Amino acid sequence: MQLSKNKMLLPLVALGILAASGCASQQTGNPATSPAPVAGSNELSRYLNSAAPGSAATLAQTPWGNNLTVLANAPYFAASGRTCRELEVTQPTGSAELHIACKANNGDWTLTRPVTRLLNR
């Protein structure tokens, strides 16, 4: 009986540690510690502010290169309280990558790690 309690306790302790470390690393919106805005792409920011869900546009400059097609999925509210959008960025060669951009309190869009996508692998 004692052995089965220990087997249950270890995963619960590990889950608690992971949850606590995730909360401790959450950013508070302080400009000194917030992620930088989407670098060098006012065009991308304008697009993310107004794009209809599922629409695509070819942008002259993006953080991933020039003249790339960016498809923006529907905005959603993340656990951080920010509005985010999943992006599919297609290179001229046809290869595509998924990225996440979230809107900061000051209105700038920032690139964010796709945490849930990492868990689904």
C-alpha positions in Angstrom: 0.0 0.0 0.0 2.8 2.4 0.9 4.6 1.7 -2.5 1.5 2.7 -4.5 1.1 6.0 -2.6 4.8 6.8 -3.4 4.1 6.1 -7.1 1.3 8.6 -7.1 3.2 11.2 -5.1 6.1 11.5 -7.4 4.1 12.6 -10.5 2.1 15.1 -8.4 5.3 16.6 -7.0 6.8 16.9 -10.5 3.6 18.5 -11.8 3.6 21.0 -8.9 7.2 22.0 -9.6 6.5 22.5 -13.3 3.4 24.6 -12.6 5.3 26.8 -10.1 8.2 27.3 -12.5 5.8 28.3 -15.3 4.2 30.9 -13.0 7.5 32.2 -11.9 8.7 32.8 -15.4 5.5 34.5 -16.6 6.2 38.1 -17.8 4.5 40.9 -16.1 4.3 43.4 -18.8 7.1 45.6 -17.4 8.7 47.4 -20.4 12.2 46.5 -19.2 11.4 42.8 -19.2 8.8 42.5 -22.0 9.7 40.8 -25.3 10.8 43.2 -28.0 8.2 44.1 -30.6 8.1 42.2 -33.9 11.5 43.5 -35.2 11.6 45.5 -38.4 8.1 44.8 -39.6 5.5 47.6 -39.2 3.9 45.9 -42.2 3.4 42.7 -40.2 2.0 44.5 -37.2 -0.5 46.4 -39.3 -1.5 43.1 -41.0 -1.9 41.3 -37.6 -4.1 44.2 -36.3 -6.5 44.0 -39.2 -6.3 40.5 -41.0 -9.4 38.5 -41.2 -9.0 35.0 -39.7 -7.5 32.6 -42.3 -6.4 35.4 -44.6 -3.0 35.4 -46.1 -0.8 38.3 -47.4 2.7 38.5 -49.0 4.7 40.9 -46.9 7.8 42.7 -48.2 9.6 42.5 -44.8 9.1 40.0 -41.9 11.2 38.8 -39.0 11.7 35.6 -41.0 12.8 37.1 -44.3 11.5 39.2 -47.2 8.6 38.6 -49.5 7.0 35.8 -47.5 3.4 34.8 -47.3 1.9 35.1 -43.8 -1.4 33.4 -43.0 -3.0 34.7 -39.7 -5.4 32.4 -37.9 -8.2 33.8 -35.7 -7.1 35.8 -32.7 -7.5 34.1 -29.3 -7.0 35.1 -25.7 -3.9 33.3 -24.1 -3.6 32.4 -20.5 -1.4 35.4 -20.1 -4.4 37.6 -20.9 -2.9 38.8 -24.2 -4.5 38.5 -27.6 -2.5 36.1 -29.7 -2.5 34.8 -33.3 -1.0 31.6 -34.8 0.8 32.4 -38.0 1.8 30.1 -40.9 4.8 31.6 -42.6 5.5 30.3 -46.1 8.9 30.7 -47.7 9.2 31.2 -51.5 10.4 27.5 -51.7 7.0 26.4 -50.3 8.2 25.3 -46.9 6.0 26.6 -44.1 6.6 27.3 -40.4 4.2 28.0 -37.5 4.8 30.9 -35.3 2.8 32.7 -32.5 2.5 36.5 -32.1 0.9 38.1 -29.1 -0.1 41.7 -28.6 1.5 43.5 -25.7 -0.2 46.1 -23.5 1.4 48.9 -25.5 -0.1 47.5 -28.7 3.1 46.0 -30.1 3.0 42.5 -31.5 5.7 40.2 -30.1 6.8 36.7 -31.1 6.1 34.1 -28.5 7.2 30.4 -28.1 4.4 27.9 -29.0 4.4 26.1 -25.7 1.3 24.0 -26.3 2.6 22.9 -29.7 5.7 21.6 -28.0 3.6 19.5 -25.6 1.7 18.0 -28.5 4.8 16.5 -30.2 
